[in-house]
């Protein structure tokens, strides 16, 4: 009975680790997809947030 419990725990941890690994691998590089896309314009993202900053002399 003890070996079945141990096998279940080991199998559960292994499957969870593999699922997390493959999910991170599949989503790698998509954090900023659509936000910092090359088609985005800075004015759409930030508006006039930087217009009040003085220019550096």
C-alpha positions as CSV (number, residue, x, y, z in Angstrom):
1,X,0.0,0.0,0.0
2,X,2.8,2.4,0.9
3,X,4.5,1.9,-2.5
4,X,1.3,2.8,-4.4
5,X,1.0,6.1,-2.4
6,X,4.7,6.8,-3.1
7,X,4.2,6.0,-6.8
8,X,1.2,8.3,-7.0
9,X,3.0,11.2,-5.4
10,X,6.1,10.8,-7.6
11,X,3.9,10.4,-10.7
12,X,1.9,13.5,-9.8
13,X,4.9,15.6,-9.2
14,X,6.5,14.4,-12.4
15,X,3.4,15.1,-14.5
16,X,3.0,18.6,-12.9
17,X,6.7,19.4,-13.6
18,X,6.4,18.3,-17.2
19,X,3.2,20.3,-17.7
20,X,4.8,23.4,-16.3
21,X,7.9,22.9,-18.4
22,X,6.1,22.4,-21.7
23,X,3.7,25.3,-21.0
24,X,6.5,27.7,-20.3
25,X,8.3,26.4,-23.4
26,X,5.3,27.0,-25.5
27,X,4.6,30.5,-24.2
28,X,8.3,31.5,-24.2
29,X,8.7,34.9,-25.9
30,X,5.0,35.8,-25.9
31,X,4.9,38.0,-22.8
32,X,5.0,41.2,-24.8
33,X,3.4,40.0,-28.0
34,X,1.1,42.7,-29.2
35,X,2.3,45.3,-26.7
36,X,5.7,46.0,-28.1
37,X,4.9,44.8,-31.6
38,X,6.6,46.6,-34.4
39,X,3.3,47.9,-35.6
40,X,2.5,49.7,-32.4
41,X,3.0,53.5,-32.2
42,X,4.5,55.1,-29.1
43,X,1.7,57.7,-29.0
44,X,-0.9,54.9,-28.8
45,X,0.9,53.3,-25.9
46,X,2.0,56.4,-23.8
47,X,-0.1,59.2,-25.1
48,X,1.3,62.6,-24.1
49,X,3.0,61.3,-21.0
50,X,6.5,62.3,-22.2
51,X,5.6,65.6,-23.8
52,X,5.9,67.5,-20.5
53,X,9.4,66.4,-19.9
54,X,12.0,69.1,-20.8
55,X,14.6,68.3,-23.4
56,X,18.1,67.7,-22.2
57,X,20.4,70.7,-22.8
